Amino acid sequence: MRPNDHMRVQKEIKNILKDTASGVTVELKSESSIKYMIGSLTGPRDSPYEGGLFYVDIELDDQYPFAPPKMKFSA
């Protein structure tokens, strides 16, 4: 990942953490790599998922932001 892209990801993480109303959080799996994260989100109000907390494994490709992140729900 290029240095500018690394800075972009850091800024995106800060923006996610500032938005406490969304119910979305993200954290790095390891301080040594910005490519691997764990995200969480709450189930939307007035839906069957309300009250749930869902976790997502996130992996950024070396081509990010030109290649989408790989994401999958985790237990």
CORMOLIN-V760666 format. One record per residue. N is the residue number from 1. RES is the residue in three letters. SS is DSSP state (hx for helix, st for strand, lp for the rest). PHI is phi in whole degrees, -180 to 180 (NA if undefined). Layout:
n->N res->RES ss->SS phi->PHI
n->N res->RES ss->SS phi->PHI
//
This chain:
n->1 res->MET ss->lp phi->NA
n->2 res->ARG ss->lp phi->-71
n->3 res->PRO ss->hx phi->-55
n->4 res->ASN ss->hx phi->-64
n->5 res->ASP ss->hx phi->-69
n->6 res->HIS ss->hx phi->-61
n->7 res->MET ss->hx phi->-65
n->8 res->ARG ss->hx phi->-62
n->9 res->VAL ss->hx phi->-63
n->10 res->GLN ss->hx phi->-60
n->11 res->LYS ss->hx phi->-66
n->12 res->GLU ss->hx phi->-63
n->13 res->ILE ss->hx phi->-64
n->14 res->LYS ss->hx phi->-60
n->15 res->ASN ss->hx phi->-64
n->16 res->ILE ss->hx phi->-63
n->17 res->LEU ss->hx phi->-69
n->18 res->LYS ss->hx phi->-70
n->19 res->ASP ss->lp phi->-85
n->20 res->THR ss->hx phi->-75
n->21 res->ALA ss->hx phi->-72
n->22 res->SER ss->hx phi->-75
n->23 res->GLY ss->lp phi->79
n->24 res->VAL ss->st phi->-107
n->25 res->THR ss->st phi->-133
n->26 res->VAL ss->st phi->-150
n->27 res->GLU ss->st phi->-145
n->28 res->LEU ss->st phi->-73
n->29 res->LYS ss->st phi->-69
n->30 res->SER ss->st phi->-146
n->31 res->GLU ss->lp phi->-67
n->32 res->SER ss->lp phi->-85
n->33 res->SER ss->st phi->-143
n->34 res->ILE ss->st phi->-90
n->35 res->LYS ss->st phi->-80
n->36 res->TYR ss->st phi->-122
n->37 res->MET ss->st phi->-136
n->38 res->ILE ss->st phi->-124
n->39 res->GLY ss->st phi->-111
n->40 res->SER ss->st phi->-138
n->41 res->LEU ss->st phi->-147
n->42 res->THR ss->st phi->-93
n->43 res->GLY ss->lp phi->-66
n->44 res->PRO ss->lp phi->-66
n->45 res->ARG ss->lp phi->-60
n->46 res->ASP ss->lp phi->59
n->47 res->SER ss->lp phi->-134
n->48 res->PRO ss->lp phi->-62
n->49 res->TYR ss->lp phi->-94
n->50 res->GLU ss->lp phi->-56
n->51 res->GLY ss->lp phi->89
n->52 res->GLY ss->lp phi->-84
n->53 res->LEU ss->st phi->-125
n->54 res->PHE ss->st phi->-119
n->55 res->TYR ss->st phi->-110
n->56 res->VAL ss->st phi->-132
n->57 res->ASP ss->st phi->-81
n->58 res->ILE ss->st phi->-125
n->59 res->GLU ss->st phi->-129
n->60 res->LEU ss->lp phi->-96
n->61 res->ASP ss->lp phi->-75
n->62 res->ASP ss->lp phi->-60
n->63 res->GLN ss->lp phi->-88
n->64 res->TYR ss->lp phi->-58
n->65 res->PRO ss->lp phi->-94
n->66 res->PHE ss->lp phi->-85
n->67 res->ALA ss->lp phi->-123
n->68 res->PRO ss->lp phi->-69
n->69 res->PRO ss->lp phi->-67
n->70 res->LYS ss->st phi->-91
n->71 res->MET ss->st phi->-134
n->72 res->LYS ss->st phi->-151
n->73 res->PHE ss->st phi->-67
n->74 res->SER ss->st phi->-127
n->75 res->ALA ss->lp phi->-85
//
